[in-house]
Amino acid sequence: SVFIAGSFSGTYLWTGELAPTSHRGFVFGLSSCAARLGSFFGPFIVINLRLVLSRSVVFGVMAAFVLTCAFFSYLLVETGKEEIAVTGADVGERRRRSKRRSKQ
């Protein structure tokens, strides 16, 4: 339960930096909804697939979900030395600057 609480805290902190101020409430709600859906469907999938498939296939499916999330987290923009975005246009400008830096 400590790791689950830590992942929720990390999600809220990271979302606050990525989302512009005008969209922050919606993004917090969306990330909370996604976390709650995942906490429901995770055990549901494991319990129901375990009856039909072998245990290693069930854990393979869950590992695929984890690896997919890790891959998409890697694609997020680094915000360490940036100001917090206020509008959606600020986010677009941050992405353009990040792409320019990666090409150099």
Secondary structure, 3 states (H helix, E strand, C coil): CHHHHHHHHHHHHHHHHHCCHHHHHHHHHHHHHHHHHHHHHHHHHHHHHHHHCCHHHHHHHHHHHHHHHHHHHHCCCCCCCCCCCCCHHHHHHHHHHHHHHHHC
